Amino acid sequence: MSRVLCKSLIPSLLSSSSISAQFRFTYFPTSSSSSSPRVSRMATEASSSSSSSSASASSSASPSPSSAIDFLTLCHRLKTTKREGWVRRGVNNPESIADHMYRMGVMALIAADLPGVDRDKCVKMAIVHDIAEAIVGDITPADGIPKDEKSRRERAALEDMCKLLGGGSRAKEISDLWMEYEENSSLEAKVVKDFDKVEMILQALEYENEQGKDLEEFFQSTAGKFQTEVGKAWASEVASRRKKSN
């Protein structure tokens, strides 16, 4: 859902007394018809006192309570931002980004053990793979934004989110998991990318059955693109159920 480009968070997101920062917004319209704003770049100009506080937090494994709540407040956007593909197809009450990531996490949790695949890592990767969309929104091919530019925006957003979290090992873990998924550089990334596609076509089937929509394009967009046996098997099951329902 690429609508605006913003160099910071809304001031109310960071109302904690331990953080003193100034925020500036720059808006860029896109082809999307929705009127809700899009944030795709966040930058803070922290005071010297907050800088020293962040430096202290970054040296520890866990974020400070202030940083944690600021980060979670930003992640609220994942619960309220609707998945753009469904919005564009006129789906009634479409799922949010967080809805999508949650079911992917459950997929990773219930999947059979696979040789060489760390299941716990897959669960973690599933719940962070779209986390940068808390800032940039759900950018789709219909937005007309080149893949390189989409990736640049998301990487910048992820970096800002990790800074907001205070750095440290928790932020690094999120960053590493996101980058691994983005680059499709491990077995776990391949599994989770397949879950991303399976979750989408399963949701498409549910919307077809519940709302009488024709969402064939979503099935076509994933055809032949599954990388793992579990992904292929689950996609085949969804396709089989769709055929029976028709």
Disulfide bonds with the S-S distance in Angstrom:
none
